């Protein structure tokens, strides 16, 4: 039984790790392709939600952080996208789920550069 539990827990964490990695990459891609900063942030939030939903990771709304080095969407500027979440370990009571014992933090970062040939917003 402990081995089965460990396998299920590791699979849950691995699935979430894949989800946040995909979410960070796709969010950065969506951000860099938008026409305005407001559209870029909205597109990044949608991309994050889709990637996390695809792997069954619950979306709370605070997973995504986008930081711009220089002016956002200016040619040559850098975008740093971080996505993080906490994976609840299976079969634990709710009282332990919010503690450090009952959940594993998972995060990913993706850095994207705005194309030099892009029109400035």
Secondary structure, 3 states (H helix, E strand, C coil): CHHHHHHHHHHHHHHHHHHHHHHHHHHHHHHHHCCCHHHHHHHHHHHHHHHHHHCCCCCCCCCEEEEEECCCCCCCCEEEEEEEEEEECCCCCHHHHCCCCCEEEEEEEEEEECCCCCCCC
